[in-house]
Amino acid sequence: MNQFLSILKLEPLKGSRTQFTILAGLVINILVQIGFIHWTPDQVKTVNDFLTLIAGYFLAEKLTVSK
C-alpha cells in the first residue's frame, strides 16, 4: 500500500519538469472531459502522445544522468 501511495504522490518521479508534464496532461484531460475545452478525440490523443513523449524524455534524461 505504501508503494501505491508513493506512486500516486509522484515520489519516484522527483523533478519539477516530469511532474509538471504529468500534471499538465491531467489538467488538459479533465478540462476536455468537463467540456471546458472542445477538442476532438484525435486532438486529445495527439496532445497526450506529445506529453507522453516529453515526460518520457525527462524521465530518461533523469535516469541516465543520476548514477
Backbone as a printed PyTorch tensor [residue, N CA C, xyz], in Angstrom:
tensor([[[  0.8200,  -1.1980,   0.0000],
         [  0.0000,   0.0000,   0.0000],
         [  0.8640,   1.2630,   0.0000]],

        [[  1.9820,   1.2270,   0.7480],
         [  2.8740,   2.3910,   0.7730],
         [  3.4570,   2.6760,  -0.6030]],

        [[  3.7660,   1.6110,  -1.3380],
         [  4.3140,   1.7830,  -2.6760],
         [  3.2730,   2.4330,  -3.5960]],

        [[  2.0200,   2.0190,  -3.4710],
         [  0.9430,   2.5910,  -4.2790],
         [  0.7710,   4.0760,  -3.9670]],

        [[  0.8170,   4.4270,  -2.6830],
         [  0.6720,   5.8320,  -2.2940],
         [  1.8390,   6.6720,  -2.7870]],

        [[  3.0330,   6.1140,  -2.7850],
         [  4.1830,   6.8770,  -3.2800],
         [  4.0790,   7.1110,  -4.7840]],

        [[  3.5020,   6.1650,  -5.5080],
         [  3.2890,   6.3570,  -6.9460],
         [  2.2540,   7.4420,  -7.1850]],

        [[  1.1720,   7.4410,  -6.3970],
         [  0.1450,   8.4710,  -6.5490],
         [  0.6830,   9.8650,  -6.2320]],

        [[  1.6070,   9.9530,  -5.3050],
         [  2.1990,  11.2450,  -4.9360],
         [  3.3150,  11.6490,  -5.8910]],

        [[  3.6400,  10.8270,  -6.8670],
         [  4.7040,  11.0510,  -7.8370],
         [  6.0620,  11.1170,  -7.1590]],

        [[  6.2320,  10.4510,  -6.0210],
         [  7.5100,  10.4470,  -5.3160],
         [  8.6420,   9.8250,  -6.1300]],

        [[  8.3880,   8.7370,  -6.8800],
         [  9.5030,   8.1800,  -7.6590],
         [  9.9610,   9.1050,  -8.7780]],

        [[  9.1430,  10.0780,  -9.1280],
         [  9.4620,  10.9630, -10.2470],
         [  9.8670,  12.3360,  -9.7400]],

        [[ 10.8290,  12.3810,  -8.8570],
         [ 11.2960,  13.6630,  -8.3330],
         [ 11.8150,  14.5110,  -9.4790]],

        [[ 11.4460,  15.7390,  -9.4690],
         [ 11.8640,  16.6630, -10.5210],
         [ 10.6740,  17.4290, -11.0270]],

        [[ 10.8290,  18.7110, -11.1380],
         [  9.6810,  19.5460, -11.4740],
         [  9.2310,  19.3790, -12.9210]],

        [[ 10.1580,  19.1240, -13.8480],
         [  9.7440,  19.0200, -15.2570],
         [  8.8700,  17.7980, -15.4980]],

        [[  9.2350,  16.6670, -14.9390],
         [  8.4490,  15.4480, -15.1280],
         [  7.0820,  15.6000, -14.4680]],

        [[  7.0630,  16.0950, -13.2430],
         [  5.7950,  16.2650, -12.5370],
         [  4.9090,  17.2860, -13.2350]],

        [[  5.4820,  18.3820, -13.7110],
         [  4.7030,  19.4030, -14.4020],
         [  4.0890,  18.8480, -15.6800]],

        [[  4.8310,  18.0380, -16.4130],
         [  4.3160,  17.4470, -17.6540],
         [  3.1480,  16.5140, -17.3610]],

        [[  3.2740,  15.7010, -16.3180],
         [  2.1910,  14.7820, -15.9520],
         [  0.9600,  15.5610, -15.4960]],

        [[  1.1700,  16.5790, -14.6840],
         [  0.0420,  17.3800, -14.1990],
         [ -0.6160,  18.1770, -15.3240]],

        [[  0.1620,  18.6450, -16.2870],
         [ -0.4070,  19.3640, -17.4260],
         [ -1.3210,  18.4440, -18.2280]],

        [[ -0.8830,  17.2180, -18.4500],
         [ -1.7380,  16.2530, -19.1490],
         [ -3.0110,  15.9530, -18.3790]],

        [[ -2.8910,  15.8390, -17.0740],
         [ -4.0570,  15.5900, -16.2380],
         [ -5.0560,  16.7370, -16.3240]],

        [[ -4.5780,  17.9620, -16.2200],
         [ -5.4570,  19.1310, -16.2820],
         [ -6.1290,  19.2390, -17.6460]],

        [[ -5.3690,  19.0390, -18.7080],
         [ -5.9390,  19.1270, -20.0520],
         [ -7.0370,  18.0870, -20.2380]],

        [[ -6.7810,  16.8530, -19.8090],
         [ -7.7860,  15.8050, -19.9730],
         [ -9.0310,  16.0670, -19.1420]],

        [[ -8.8690,  16.5930, -17.9540],
         [-10.0380,  16.9240, -17.1180],
         [-10.8470,  18.0410, -17.7710]],

        [[-10.1770,  19.0750, -18.2770],
         [-10.8900,  20.1770, -18.9250],
         [-11.6440,  19.7210, -20.1690]],

        [[-11.0890,  18.7820, -20.8950],
         [-11.7830,  18.2370, -22.0640],
         [-13.0130,  17.4400, -21.6200]],

        [[-12.8440,  16.6440, -20.5650],
         [-13.9540,  15.7980, -20.1100],
         [-15.1220,  16.6080, -19.5560]],

        [[-14.8390,  17.7350, -18.8860],
         [-15.9440,  18.5350, -18.3420],
         [-16.5060,  19.5050, -19.3800]],

        [[-15.8940,  19.5540, -20.5560],
         [-16.4310,  20.3570, -21.6450],
         [-15.9250,  21.7860, -21.7000]],

        [[-14.9180,  22.1160, -20.9220],
         [-14.3620,  23.4680, -20.9430],
         [-13.5400,  23.6970, -22.2010]],

        [[-12.8510,  22.6490, -22.6460],
         [-12.1070,  22.6820, -23.9120],
         [-12.8220,  21.7400, -24.8750]],

        [[-13.1100,  22.2180, -26.0660],
         [-13.8320,  21.4130, -27.0510],
         [-12.8630,  20.9090, -28.1160]],

        [[-12.2940,  19.7400, -27.8450],
         [-11.3650,  19.1050, -28.7690],
         [-11.9330,  17.7750, -29.2050]],

        [[-11.5600,  17.3710, -30.4210],
         [-11.9610,  16.0570, -30.9150],
         [-11.0830,  14.9960, -30.2340]],

        [[-11.5240,  13.7460, -30.2380],
         [-10.6800,  12.6930, -29.6580],
         [ -9.3010,  12.5940, -30.3110]],

        [[ -9.2140,  12.8830, -31.6090],
         [ -7.9080,  12.8480, -32.2730],
         [ -6.9820,  13.9440, -31.7570]],

        [[ -7.5320,  15.1250, -31.4970],
         [ -6.7260,  16.2060, -30.9530],
         [ -6.2400,  15.8740, -29.5450]],

        [[ -7.1060,  15.2890, -28.7340],
         [ -6.7270,  14.9100, -27.3700],
         [ -5.6470,  13.8350, -27.4180]],

        [[ -5.7920,  12.8740, -28.3340],
         [ -4.7890,  11.8200, -28.4690],
         [ -3.4390,  12.3980, -28.8800]],

        [[ -3.4530,  13.3570, -29.7900],
         [ -2.2060,  13.9830, -30.2270],
         [ -1.5210,  14.7040, -29.0700]],

        [[ -2.2830,  15.4470, -28.2870],
         [ -1.7140,  16.1600, -27.1380],
         [ -1.1860,  15.1590, -26.1120]],

        [[ -1.9380,  14.1010, -25.8390],
         [ -1.4890,  13.0830, -24.8870],
         [ -0.2260,  12.3780, -25.3760]],

        [[ -0.1510,  12.0890, -26.6570],
         [  1.0490,  11.4590, -27.2160],
         [  2.2610,  12.3780, -27.0650]],

        [[  2.0700,  13.6620, -27.3370],
         [  3.1650,  14.6120, -27.2180],
         [  3.6270,  14.7320, -25.7640]],

        [[  2.6870,  14.8520, -24.8330],
         [  3.0620,  14.9690, -23.4260],
         [  3.7260,  13.6930, -22.9100]],

        [[  3.2960,  12.5450, -23.4010],
         [  3.9330,  11.2830, -23.0110],
         [  5.3660,  11.2270, -23.5340]],

        [[  5.5720,  11.6960, -24.7460],
         [  6.9130,  11.7410, -25.3210],
         [  7.8250,  12.6580, -24.5100]],

        [[  7.3250,  13.8300, -24.1630],
         [  8.1190,  14.7870, -23.3850],
         [  8.4150,  14.2320, -21.9960]],

        [[  7.4020,  13.6540, -21.3210],
         [  7.6090,  13.0820, -19.9850],
         [  8.6020,  11.9260, -20.0510]],

        [[  8.5270,  11.1210, -21.0890],
         [  9.4740,  10.0250, -21.2630],
         [ 10.8940,  10.5270, -21.4590]],

        [[ 11.0390,  11.6090, -22.1950],
         [ 12.3690,  12.2020, -22.3860],
         [ 12.9350,  12.6960, -21.0600]],

        [[ 12.1070,  13.4200, -20.2870],
         [ 12.5700,  13.9360, -18.9970],
         [ 12.9440,  12.7980, -18.0580]],

        [[ 12.1370,  11.7450, -18.0580],
         [ 12.4170,  10.6070, -17.1840],
         [ 13.6910,   9.8900, -17.6180]],

        [[ 13.8560,   9.6870, -18.9160],
         [ 15.0650,   9.0220, -19.4170],
         [ 16.3030,   9.8650, -19.1410]],

        [[ 16.1750,  11.1670, -19.3070],
         [ 17.2910,  12.0620, -19.0090],
         [ 17.6820,  11.9590, -17.5380]],

        [[ 16.6820,  11.9090, -16.6730],
         [ 16.9320,  11.8180, -15.2370],
         [ 17.5860,  10.4960, -14.8720]],

        [[ 17.1570,   9.4160, -15.4980],
         [ 17.6920,   8.1020, -15.1670],
         [ 19.1050,   7.9150, -15.6880]],

        [[ 19.4450,   8.5410, -16.8060],
         [ 20.7860,   8.3830, -17.3550],
         [ 21.7940,   9.3070, -16.6780]],

        [[ 21.3480,  10.4540, -16.1810],
         [ 22.2480,  11.3890, -15.5420],
         [ 22.5640,  10.9720, -14.1150]],

        [[ 21.5300,  10.5460, -13.3720],
         [ 21.7710,  10.1420, -11.9820],
         [ 22.3650,   8.7490, -11.9360]],

        [[ 23.3950,   8.5760, -11.1420],
         [ 24.0760,   7.2670, -11.0800],
         [ 24.0150,   6.7090,  -9.7010]]])
